[in-house]
Amino acid sequence: MDLHPHDGITLRKNAIGLLGVVFFVIATNGPLTVLMGAVPSAITFGNGIGLPGVFVLIGLIYLLFSVGFAAMAHHIKNAGAFYAYVSSGLGHPLGVGAAFMAITAYASLNLALYGMFGFFGSHLLTHITGLELPWWVVCAVFAIVVHFFSTRNIQFNGKMLGTLMLAEIAIILIFDAGVFIQGGGPDGLTFAPFAPSNVFVPALGSAIVFVISAFTGFETAAIYAEEARDAKRTVPLALYISVIVIMTLYAGSTWLLIAAYGIEEALKTAANNPGEIWFTMSTKLVGAWSADVMDVLMTTSLFAAILSFQNTLSRYLFSLGREGVIWRGFAVLHPKQQTPTIASGFQSVLMIAGIVAAGLYSLDPLTVLMPLAATPASIGIVVVQFLAALAVVGFFHTSKRDANLFQRLIAPGVSAMALGAVLIMMLMNVSLLTGGNPVFDWLLPTSVFAIGLFGVAYAMWLKRNRPAVYQNLARVLNEV
């Protein structure tokens, strides 16, 4: 049965097309942030030169995941995304638990990105103006700017993020072309990074920890279903395009980086000078200007990712508020822009509080705040993706909607098993994310599962005490 929005509260309809959704998704992913921030560490602590092969491996898992996810997107149109999917396929209690984990994960990841922005942004500010400010002051001011942009209409955000994303990809492709034209380094354009003997090594689990984090955000395409034109076509296509672009860009660029240095030198440089590995080679092959542009675009990449996650979180809060799961004030929309202005404001206040607290406690933004905030984010998102894959199977089994065997069972089933294996590997290698602190090694993963269980318990409380709210959870907002 098709259900309709609560009290007529909906986001702006038909506001963005396919390219707009893709821009949001890839901006959320932050290509330069991943390549410059995660790749050097992944080479050193992961499977070394086999890293490009891991990007392909995880990309294929997510393509399988997208098959079932996209099939379900034909029937579900809700800004709550994972919340709506898990509720519809596995039941309301797990749906609310998934929502709470997703909100915690995305908020934690945004705080981690603010930590990175604090480091790079304050350095860029000093370089350009000579003004030296504490990183957390720069971040707090920046959070106000992000809030302003997040409350503008979705078309404006899409155009701006699209421009920034295209600039990022352009400088990455210029670097790639420079390596390709040069014919690589001492070993030429070697394909050793894709050899199974270099990919499937004992340190594969360690590499997966970094690579999974690099793909985070592709699933946010479903969050814009209420605002997308022809959502039943747009969301599935955006998912496929985003995963393919992310996989190809990361695998290809990492391969060419390793090829440019040569296998032995790439390993040494990643270990000894990770912060300069891209800048040094770009200066050599393309020119000093390219390194300067990379430096600026690294900061804009973080801005785009932070803004995209702000939009993601505000829509989760909007969806839950609209259905009465949490404070209904989160469902209030800007009268002109039709964006979740209260939800966005709440998140901005939360981020500023976290930033200021980290600053007052003198936490290093790059070596302390970022890994501690990213750990629950990475684990939480994989848990929710695992549940979403299972939800696809459950949804098509119980609803009897049209979907072929591959869409409704094989693809989601295989991706669920793969994501379950990935989750186990992440938990076994969690010290890579926490920095090896034994307290955080168990505390941060445990907190993710505790929040999920709290969501399940809260849903059961709603069932007993607010049955009307419980029955309306994760309403499918189909208009057909």
C-alpha positions as CSV (number, residue, x, y, z in Angstrom):
1,M,0.0,0.0,0.0
2,D,1.4,3.4,-0.9
3,L,1.7,5.8,2.0
4,H,2.1,9.5,2.0
5,P,4.1,12.0,3.9
6,H,3.2,12.9,7.5
7,D,1.2,16.1,7.7
8,G,2.2,17.0,4.2
9,I,5.8,17.8,5.3
10,T,8.1,17.0,2.4
11,L,11.3,18.3,1.1
12,R,11.4,20.2,-2.2
13,K,10.2,17.9,-5.0
14,N,11.9,17.4,-8.4
15,A,14.7,19.7,-7.2
16,I,17.8,17.8,-8.5
17,G,18.5,15.5,-11.4
18,L,20.9,12.6,-11.9
19,L,24.1,14.6,-12.1
20,G,23.1,16.6,-9.0
21,V,22.7,13.5,-6.9
22,V,26.0,12.1,-8.3
23,F,27.7,15.4,-7.4
24,F,26.4,15.2,-3.8
25,V,27.5,11.6,-3.4
26,I,31.0,12.0,-4.8
27,A,31.5,15.3,-2.9
28,T,30.5,13.4,0.3
29,N,33.2,10.9,-0.6
30,G,35.9,13.6,-0.9
31,P,38.2,12.2,-3.6
32,L,41.3,14.4,-2.8
33,T,40.7,13.8,1.0
34,V,40.8,10.1,0.5
35,L,43.7,10.0,-1.9
36,M,45.9,12.4,0.0
37,G,44.8,11.5,3.5
38,A,44.1,7.8,3.5
39,V,46.1,6.2,0.7
40,P,49.6,6.8,2.1
41,S,48.6,5.2,5.5
42,A,46.8,2.4,3.7
43,I,50.0,1.6,1.7
44,T,52.1,1.6,4.8
45,F,49.8,-0.2,7.3
46,G,47.8,-2.2,4.7
47,N,48.9,-4.6,1.9
48,G,51.4,-2.2,0.4
49,I,51.5,-2.1,-3.4
50,G,48.4,-4.3,-3.6
51,L,46.2,-1.4,-2.4
52,P,44.7,-0.6,-5.9
53,G,43.5,-4.2,-6.1
54,V,41.7,-3.7,-2.7
55,F,39.9,-0.7,-4.1
56,V,38.6,-2.9,-7.0
57,L,37.6,-5.7,-4.6
58,I,35.6,-3.4,-2.3
59,G,34.2,-1.6,-5.3
60,L,32.8,-4.9,-6.7
61,I,31.3,-5.7,-3.3
62,Y,29.5,-2.3,-3.3
63,L,28.4,-2.8,-6.8
64,L,26.7,-6.0,-5.7
65,F,25.2,-4.2,-2.7
66,S,23.9,-1.5,-5.1
67,V,22.0,-4.0,-7.1
68,G,19.6,-4.9,-4.3
69,F,19.7,-1.4,-2.8
70,A,18.7,0.1,-6.2
71,A,16.0,-2.5,-6.7
72,M,14.5,-1.5,-3.3
73,A,14.9,2.2,-4.2
74,H,12.1,1.7,-6.8
75,H,9.7,1.2,-3.9
76,I,11.0,3.4,-1.2
77,K,11.2,7.2,-1.3
78,N,12.3,8.5,2.1
79,A,15.0,10.9,3.2
80,G,15.8,8.5,6.0
81,A,17.5,6.1,3.6
82,F,19.0,3.2,5.7
83,Y,16.4,3.8,8.4
84,A,13.5,3.4,5.9
85,Y,15.2,0.4,4.1
86,V,16.0,-1.5,7.3
87,S,12.6,-0.8,8.8
88,S,10.8,-2.0,5.7
89,G,12.9,-5.1,5.3
90,L,13.8,-6.2,8.9
91,G,11.2,-4.5,11.0
92,H,10.8,-1.2,12.9
93,P,13.0,-2.0,15.9
94,L,16.1,-2.8,13.8
95,G,15.2,0.2,11.5
96,V,15.3,2.6,14.5
97,G,18.5,0.9,15.7
98,A,20.0,1.4,12.2
99,A,18.9,5.0,12.2
100,F,20.6,5.7,15.5
101,M,23.8,4.0,14.4
102,A,23.8,5.9,11.0
103,I,23.2,9.3,12.7
104,T,26.1,8.6,15.2
105,A,28.3,7.3,12.4
106,Y,27.8,10.3,10.1
107,A,28.1,12.8,12.9
108,S,31.3,11.2,14.1
109,L,32.7,11.2,10.5
110,N,31.8,14.8,10.1
111,L,33.7,15.6,13.3
112,A,36.7,13.7,12.0
113,L,36.5,15.7,8.8
114,Y,36.4,18.9,10.8
115,G,39.6,17.8,12.5
116,M,41.3,17.4,9.1
117,F,39.9,20.7,8.0
118,G,41.3,22.3,11.1
119,F,44.8,21.1,10.3
120,F,44.9,21.9,6.6
121,G,42.6,25.0,6.8
122,S,44.6,26.7,9.5
123,H,47.9,26.0,7.6
124,L,46.4,27.3,4.4
125,L,45.1,30.5,6.2
126,T,48.6,31.1,7.6
127,H,50.2,30.5,4.2
128,I,47.9,32.9,2.4
129,T,47.4,35.7,5.0
130,G,50.1,35.1,7.6
131,L,47.4,35.0,10.3
132,E,47.9,32.2,12.9
133,L,44.8,31.0,14.6
134,P,44.2,27.8,16.7
135,W,42.8,25.1,14.5
136,W,39.6,24.9,16.5
137,V,38.8,28.6,16.1
138,V,39.1,28.2,12.3
139,C,36.8,25.2,12.5
140,A,34.2,26.8,14.7
141,V,33.9,29.8,12.3
142,F,33.9,27.4,9.3
143,A,31.0,25.5,10.9
144,I,28.9,28.6,10.8
145,V,29.7,29.0,7.1
146,V,28.7,25.3,6.5
147,H,25.4,25.9,8.3
148,F,24.6,28.8,6.0
149,F,25.2,26.8,2.9
150,S,23.4,23.7,4.3
151,T,20.2,25.7,4.7
152,R,20.2,27.0,1.1
153,N,18.1,25.2,-1.5
154,I,19.3,21.9,-2.8
155,Q,19.8,23.2,-6.3
156,F,22.3,25.8,-5.1
157,N,24.2,23.2,-3.0
158,G,24.3,20.8,-6.0
159,K,25.8,23.4,-8.3
160,M,28.4,24.5,-5.8
161,L,29.4,21.0,-4.8
162,G,29.4,19.9,-8.5
163,T,31.9,22.7,-9.3
164,L,34.2,21.8,-6.4
165,M,34.0,18.1,-7.2
166,L,34.8,18.6,-10.9
167,A,37.9,20.7,-9.9
168,E,39.1,17.9,-7.6
169,I,38.7,15.3,-10.2
170,A,40.4,17.5,-12.8
171,I,43.6,17.9,-10.8
172,I,43.6,14.2,-10.0
173,L,43.2,13.3,-13.7
174,I,46.0,15.8,-14.6
175,F,48.3,14.0,-12.2
176,D,47.3,10.7,-13.7
177,A,47.9,11.9,-17.2
178,G,51.3,13.1,-16.2
179,V,52.3,9.7,-14.9
180,F,50.8,8.0,-17.9
181,I,52.6,10.2,-20.4
182,Q,55.9,9.7,-18.5
183,G,55.4,6.0,-18.8
184,G,55.6,5.5,-15.0
185,G,58.8,5.3,-13.0
186,P,61.6,2.7,-12.6
187,D,59.2,-0.2,-13.1
188,G,57.2,1.4,-15.8
189,L,53.4,1.1,-15.8
190,T,53.5,-2.1,-13.8
191,F,50.3,-4.0,-13.1
192,A,51.8,-5.7,-10.1
193,P,49.4,-3.8,-7.7
194,F,46.5,-5.8,-9.2
195,A,48.2,-9.2,-9.0
196,P,46.2,-11.5,-6.6
197,S,49.5,-12.4,-4.9
198,N,49.9,-8.7,-3.9
199,V,46.2,-8.1,-3.0
200,F,45.4,-11.2,-1.0
201,V,48.1,-11.1,1.6
202,P,47.9,-11.4,5.5
203,A,47.6,-7.6,5.7
204,L,44.5,-7.5,3.5
205,G,42.2,-6.9,6.5
206,S,44.3,-3.9,7.5
207,A,44.0,-2.4,4.0
208,I,40.2,-3.0,4.0
209,V,39.9,-0.8,7.1
210,F,41.2,2.2,5.1
211,V,39.5,1.3,1.8
212,I,36.0,0.9,3.4
213,S,36.3,4.3,4.9
214,A,37.2,5.7,1.5
215,F,33.9,4.4,0.0
216,T,31.8,5.9,2.7
217,G,29.1,8.2,1.4
218,F,28.1,6.4,-1.9
219,E,25.0,5.1,-0.2
220,T,23.8,8.7,0.5
221,A,22.2,8.8,-3.0
222,A,19.1,7.3,-1.5
223,I,18.8,10.2,1.0
224,Y,17.9,12.6,-1.9
225,A,15.0,10.4,-3.2
226,E,12.4,12.8,-2.0
227,E,14.1,15.7,-3.8
228,A,15.2,13.9,-7.0
229,R,13.4,14.1,-10.3
230,D,12.2,10.7,-11.4
231,A,13.6,9.1,-8.2
232,K,12.9,5.6,-9.3
233,R,15.4,6.0,-12.1
234,T,17.7,8.6,-10.7
235,V,18.6,7.0,-7.4
236,P,19.6,3.6,-8.8
237,L,21.6,5.2,-11.6
238,A,23.3,7.5,-9.2
239,L,24.3,4.6,-7.0
240,Y,25.9,2.7,-9.9
241,I,27.6,5.7,-11.4
242,S,29.0,6.8,-8.0
243,V,30.4,3.4,-7.1
244,I,32.0,2.9,-10.5
245,V,33.5,6.4,-10.6
246,I,34.9,6.1,-7.0
247,M,36.3,2.6,-7.6
248,T,37.9,3.6,-10.9
249,L,39.3,6.9,-9.7
250,Y,40.8,5.5,-6.5
251,A,42.2,2.3,-8.0
252,G,43.5,4.0,-11.1
253,S,45.1,7.0,-9.3
254,T,46.7,4.8,-6.5
255,W,48.0,2.5,-9.2
256,L,49.6,5.4,-11.1
257,L,51.0,6.9,-7.9
258,I,52.8,3.6,-7.1
259,A,53.9,3.3,-10.8
260,A,55.3,6.8,-10.8
261,Y,57.6,6.1,-7.8
262,G,58.3,2.5,-8.6
263,I,57.4,-0.3,-6.2
264,E,60.2,0.0,-3.7
265,E,60.3,3.8,-3.6
266,A,56.5,4.0,-3.3
267,L,56.7,1.9,-0.1
268,K,59.5,3.9,1.3
269,T,58.0,7.3,0.6
270,A,54.5,6.3,1.9
271,A,56.1,5.3,5.2
272,N,58.6,8.1,5.6
273,N,57.0,11.1,4.0
274,P,53.2,10.4,3.6
275,G,52.2,14.0,3.7
276,E,54.3,14.9,0.7
277,I,54.0,11.8,-1.5
278,W,51.4,13.3,-3.9
279,F,52.8,16.9,-3.9
280,T,56.4,15.8,-4.6
281,M,55.5,13.6,-7.6
282,S,53.0,16.1,-8.9
283,T,55.6,18.9,-8.8
284,K,58.1,16.6,-10.7
285,L,55.7,15.5,-13.4
286,V,53.2,18.3,-13.8
287,G,54.8,21.4,-12.2
288,A,54.9,23.3,-9.0
289,W,51.6,24.9,-9.8
290,S,49.8,21.6,-9.6
291,A,51.0,21.0,-6.0
292,D,49.8,24.5,-5.0
293,V,46.4,23.8,-6.6
294,M,46.2,20.4,-4.8
295,D,46.9,22.2,-1.5
296,V,44.0,24.5,-2.0
297,L,41.6,21.9,-3.4
298,M,42.4,19.6,-0.4
299,T,40.7,22.2,1.8
300,T,37.8,22.7,-0.6
301,S,37.4,18.9,-0.8
302,L,37.0,18.8,3.0
303,F,34.5,21.7,2.8
304,A,32.5,19.8,0.1
305,A,32.6,16.5,2.2
306,I,31.6,18.3,5.4
307,L,28.7,20.1,3.7
308,S,27.5,16.9,2.1
309,F,27.5,15.0,5.4
310,Q,25.7,18.0,7.0
311,N,23.0,17.6,4.4
312,T,22.9,13.9,4.9
313,L,22.5,14.2,8.7
314,S,19.9,16.9,8.6
315,R,17.8,14.8,6.3
316,Y,18.1,11.8,8.7
317,L,17.0,14.0,11.6
318,F,14.2,15.5,9.4
319,S,12.9,12.0,8.6
320,L,12.9,10.8,12.2
321,G,11.4,14.1,13.4
322,R,8.6,14.0,10.8
323,E,7.6,10.6,12.1
324,G,7.8,11.5,15.7
325,V,10.6,9.1,16.6
326,I,12.6,12.1,17.9
327,W,11.7,15.8,18.5
328,R,9.2,16.9,15.8
329,G,11.0,20.3,15.6
330,F,13.6,18.6,13.4
331,A,10.9,18.3,10.7
332,V,10.6,22.1,10.4
333,L,11.6,23.3,7.0
334,H,13.0,26.7,5.9
335,P,9.9,28.6,4.6
336,K,11.6,29.6,1.3
337,Q,14.4,27.1,0.8
338,Q,12.5,24.0,1.9
339,T,15.5,22.6,3.7
340,P,15.6,21.1,7.2
341,T,16.8,24.2,8.9
342,I,16.3,23.2,12.5
343,A,18.0,19.8,12.0
344,S,20.9,21.5,10.3
345,G,21.2,24.1,13.1
346,F,21.2,21.4,15.7
347,Q,24.0,19.6,13.9
348,S,26.0,22.8,13.6
349,V,25.7,23.4,17.3
350,L,26.8,19.8,18.0
351,M,29.8,20.1,15.8
352,I,30.9,23.4,17.2
353,A,30.6,22.0,20.7
354,G,32.7,19.0,19.8
355,I,35.3,21.2,18.0
356,V,35.6,23.6,21.0
357,A,35.8,20.8,23.5
358,A,38.6,19.2,21.4
359,G,40.4,22.5,21.3
360,L,40.1,23.2,25.0
361,Y,41.5,19.7,25.8
362,S,44.3,20.4,23.4
363,L,43.6,17.3,21.2
364,D,45.6,17.2,18.0
365,P,43.1,17.5,15.1
366,L,44.9,15.1,12.8
367,T,46.5,12.4,15.1
368,V,43.9,12.3,17.9
369,L,40.5,13.8,17.0
370,M,40.3,12.4,13.4
371,P,41.1,8.7,14.2
372,L,39.0,8.7,17.4
373,A,36.0,10.2,15.6
374,A,36.5,8.1,12.4
375,T,36.5,4.7,14.2
376,P,32.9,4.6,15.3
377,A,31.9,6.1,12.0
378,S,33.6,3.4,9.9
379,I,32.3,0.6,12.0
380,G,28.8,2.0,12.3
381,I,28.4,2.6,8.6
382,V,29.5,-1.0,7.7
383,V,27.1,-2.4,10.3
384,V,24.2,-0.4,8.8
385,Q,25.2,-1.4,5.3
386,F,25.2,-5.1,6.4
387,L,21.7,-4.7,7.8
388,A,20.5,-2.9,4.7
389,A,21.7,-5.7,2.5
390,L,19.8,-8.2,4.6
391,A,16.8,-5.8,4.5
392,V,16.6,-6.1,0.7
393,V,16.2,-9.9,1.0
394,G,13.6,-9.4,3.8
395,F,11.7,-6.7,1.9
396,F,11.3,-8.7,-1.3
397,H,10.5,-11.9,0.5
398,T,7.6,-10.3,2.5
399,S,6.3,-7.7,0.1
400,K,6.3,-9.9,-3.0
401,R,7.3,-6.9,-5.1
402,D,8.7,-7.4,-8.6
403,A,12.4,-8.2,-8.8
404,N,14.4,-10.9,-10.4
405,L,16.3,-13.6,-8.3
406,F,19.6,-11.8,-8.7
407,Q,18.2,-8.5,-7.5
408,R,16.2,-9.8,-4.6
409,L,18.4,-12.6,-3.2
410,I,21.8,-13.3,-4.9
411,A,23.3,-9.8,-5.0
412,P,22.1,-8.6,-1.6
413,G,22.9,-12.0,0.0
414,V,26.4,-12.2,-1.3
415,S,27.1,-8.5,-0.4
416,A,25.7,-9.1,3.1
417,M,28.2,-12.0,3.6
418,A,31.0,-10.0,2.2
419,L,30.2,-7.0,4.4
420,G,29.9,-9.3,7.4
421,A,33.4,-10.5,6.6
422,V,34.6,-7.0,6.2
423,L,33.1,-6.0,9.5
424,I,35.0,-8.8,11.3
425,M,38.3,-7.7,9.6
426,M,37.7,-4.2,10.7
427,L,37.0,-5.2,14.3
428,M,40.2,-7.4,14.3
429,N,42.2,-4.4,13.0
430,V,40.5,-1.6,14.9
431,S,43.8,-0.5,16.5
432,L,44.8,0.9,13.1
433,L,42.0,3.4,13.5
434,T,42.3,4.2,17.2
435,G,46.1,4.5,17.2
436,G,46.5,1.3,19.3
437,N,45.0,2.6,22.5
438,P,43.6,-0.5,24.2
439,V,40.8,1.4,26.0
440,F,39.5,2.9,22.8
441,D,40.0,-0.4,20.9
442,W,37.0,-1.9,22.8
443,L,35.2,1.2,23.9
444,L,34.5,2.8,20.5
445,P,33.2,-0.4,18.7
446,T,31.2,-1.3,21.8
447,S,29.6,2.2,21.8
448,V,28.4,1.7,18.2
449,F,26.6,-1.5,19.0
450,A,25.3,0.0,22.3
451,I,23.7,2.9,20.4
452,G,22.1,0.4,18.0
453,L,20.7,-1.7,20.8
454,F,19.4,1.5,22.5
455,G,17.5,2.3,19.2
456,V,16.0,-1.2,19.2
457,A,14.9,-0.8,22.8
458,Y,13.5,2.6,22.1
459,A,11.4,1.3,19.2
460,M,10.0,-1.4,21.5
461,W,9.1,1.3,24.0
462,L,7.3,3.2,21.2
463,K,5.4,0.1,20.3
464,R,4.0,-0.2,23.8
465,N,3.6,3.5,24.7
466,R,3.1,5.3,21.4
467,P,1.6,2.7,19.1
468,A,0.4,5.2,16.5
469,V,3.9,6.5,16.1
470,Y,5.3,3.0,15.9
471,Q,2.9,1.9,13.2
472,N,3.8,4.9,11.0
473,L,7.6,4.4,11.2
474,A,9.5,4.6,8.0
475,R,6.5,5.3,5.9
476,V,7.2,4.7,2.2
477,L,6.6,8.0,0.4
478,N,5.6,6.6,-3.0
479,E,3.5,8.8,-5.1
480,V,2.5,6.2,-7.7
